[in-house]
Amino acid sequence: MPSPSLRTAREHRTRRRGIGIGITRRSPTRSDRDEGRREPWLRTLDRLGLGFGS
């Protein structure tokens, strides 16, 4: 069984990843609702070559 500090660190990373995924999943919907205006998160992903072409 992992030590409590190791388990806590792993849970923290998982939560952060979940937040990033949630933001990424909601952003295209907001963009569609706002007449195609992309929010800063989507623009950042586009600049990094990770954006979604919608």
C-alpha distances in whole Angstrom, upper triangle without the diagonal:
4,7,9,12,10,9,13,14,13,14,18,18,18,20,23,23,24,27,28,28,30,32,33,34,36,38,40,41,42,44,46,47,48,51,49,48,44,42,41,38,39,42,39,37,41,42,38,39,37,39,40,44,45
4,6,8,6,6,10,11,10,12,15,15,16,18,20,21,22,24,26,26,28,30,31,32,34,36,38,39,40,42,44,45,46,48,46,45,42,40,38,35,37,39,36,35,38,39,35,37,34,36,38,42,43
4,6,5,6,9,10,11,12,14,16,17,19,20,21,23,25,26,27,29,31,32,33,35,37,39,40,41,43,45,46,47,49,47,46,43,40,38,35,38,40,37,36,39,39,36,38,36,38,39,43,44
4,6,5,6,9,10,11,12,14,15,16,18,20,21,23,25,26,27,29,30,31,33,35,38,38,39,41,43,44,44,47,45,44,41,38,37,34,36,38,35,35,38,39,36,38,35,37,38,42,43
4,5,5,6,9,10,11,13,14,15,17,19,20,21,23,25,26,27,29,30,32,33,36,37,38,39,42,42,43,46,44,42,39,36,34,31,34,36,33,32,36,36,33,35,33,35,37,41,42
4,5,5,6,9,10,11,13,14,16,17,19,20,22,23,25,26,27,29,31,32,35,36,37,38,41,41,42,45,43,41,38,35,33,30,33,35,31,30,34,34,31,33,31,33,35,38,40
4,5,5,6,9,10,11,12,14,16,17,19,20,21,23,25,26,27,29,31,33,34,35,37,39,40,40,43,41,40,37,34,33,30,32,34,31,30,34,34,31,33,30,32,34,37,38
4,5,5,6,9,10,11,12,14,15,17,19,20,21,23,25,26,27,29,32,33,33,35,37,38,38,41,39,38,35,32,31,28,30,32,30,29,33,33,30,32,29,31,33,36,38
4,5,5,6,9,10,11,12,14,16,17,19,20,22,23,25,26,28,30,32,32,34,36,37,37,40,38,36,33,30,28,25,28,30,27,26,30,30,27,29,27,29,31,34,36
4,5,5,6,9,10,11,12,15,16,17,18,20,21,23,25,26,29,30,31,32,35,35,36,39,37,35,32,30,28,25,27,29,26,25,29,29,26,28,25,27,29,32,34
4,5,5,6,9,10,10,12,15,15,16,19,20,21,23,25,27,28,29,31,33,33,34,37,35,34,31,28,27,24,26,29,26,25,29,29,27,28,25,27,28,32,33
4,5,5,6,9,10,11,13,14,15,17,19,20,21,23,26,27,27,29,31,32,32,35,33,32,29,26,24,21,24,26,24,23,27,27,25,27,24,25,27,31,32
4,5,5,6,9,10,11,12,14,16,17,18,20,21,24,26,26,27,30,31,31,34,32,30,27,25,23,20,22,24,21,20,24,24,22,23,21,22,24,28,29
4,5,5,6,9,10,11,12,14,15,16,18,20,23,24,24,26,28,29,30,33,31,30,26,24,23,20,21,24,22,20,24,25,22,24,20,22,23,27,28
4,5,5,6,9,10,10,12,14,15,17,18,21,22,22,25,27,27,28,31,29,28,25,22,21,18,20,23,21,20,24,25,23,24,21,22,23,27,27
4,5,5,6,9,10,11,13,14,16,17,20,21,21,23,25,26,26,29,27,26,22,20,18,15,18,20,18,17,21,21,19,21,18,19,21,25,26
4,5,5,6,9,10,11,12,14,16,18,20,20,22,24,25,26,28,26,25,21,19,18,15,16,19,17,15,19,20,18,19,16,17,18,22,23
4,5,5,6,9,10,10,12,14,17,18,18,20,22,23,24,27,25,24,21,19,19,15,17,20,18,16,20,22,20,21,17,18,18,22,23
4,5,5,6,9,10,11,12,15,16,16,18,21,21,22,25,23,22,19,16,16,12,15,18,16,15,19,20,19,20,17,17,18,21,22
4,5,5,6,9,10,11,14,15,15,17,19,20,21,23,21,20,16,14,13,10,12,14,13,11,15,17,15,16,13,13,15,18,19
4,5,5,6,9,10,12,14,15,16,18,19,20,23,20,20,17,15,15,11,12,15,14,12,15,18,16,16,13,13,13,17,18
4,5,5,6,9,11,12,12,15,16,17,18,21,19,19,16,14,15,12,13,16,16,14,17,19,18,19,15,15,15,18,18
4,5,5,6,9,10,10,12,15,15,16,18,17,16,13,11,11,8,9,13,12,12,14,17,16,17,14,13,13,16,16
4,6,5,8,10,10,11,14,15,16,18,15,15,12,11,11,8,7,11,11,9,12,14,14,14,11,9,10,13,13
4,6,7,8,10,11,12,14,15,17,15,16,13,13,14,11,10,14,14,12,14,17,17,16,13,11,10,13,13
4,6,5,6,9,10,11,12,15,14,14,12,11,13,10,10,14,15,14,15,18,19,19,15,13,12,14,13
4,5,5,6,9,10,10,13,11,10,8,7,9,8,7,10,12,11,12,15,16,16,13,11,10,12,11
4,5,5,6,9,10,11,9,10,8,9,12,10,8,11,13,12,12,16,16,16,13,10,8,9,8
4,5,5,6,9,10,9,11,10,11,14,13,11,14,16,15,16,19,20,19,17,14,12,13,10
4,5,5,6,9,8,8,8,8,12,11,10,13,15,15,16,19,20,20,18,14,13,14,12
4,5,5,7,5,5,5,7,11,11,9,11,14,14,13,16,18,18,16,13,11,11,9
4,6,6,5,8,9,11,14,14,12,14,17,17,16,19,21,20,18,15,12,12,9
4,6,7,9,10,11,15,16,14,16,19,19,19,22,24,23,21,18,16,15,12
4,6,6,8,9,13,14,13,14,18,18,18,20,23,22,21,17,16,16,13
4,6,9,11,15,16,14,15,19,19,18,20,23,22,21,18,16,15,12
4,6,9,13,14,11,12,16,16,14,17,19,19,18,14,12,11,9
4,6,10,12,10,10,13,14,13,15,18,18,17,14,13,13,11
4,7,8,6,6,10,11,10,12,15,15,14,11,11,11,10
4,6,6,6,9,10,11,13,15,16,14,12,12,14,13
4,6,5,6,9,10,10,12,14,13,11,13,15,16
4,5,5,6,9,10,11,12,11,9,11,14,15
4,5,5,6,9,10,10,9,6,8,10,11
4,5,5,6,9,10,10,7,10,11,13
4,5,5,6,9,8,8,11,13,15
4,5,5,6,5,5,8,11,13
4,5,5,6,4,7,9,12
4,5,7,8,11,12,15
4,5,7,11,13,16
4,6,9,11,14
4,7,10,13
4,7,9
4,6
4
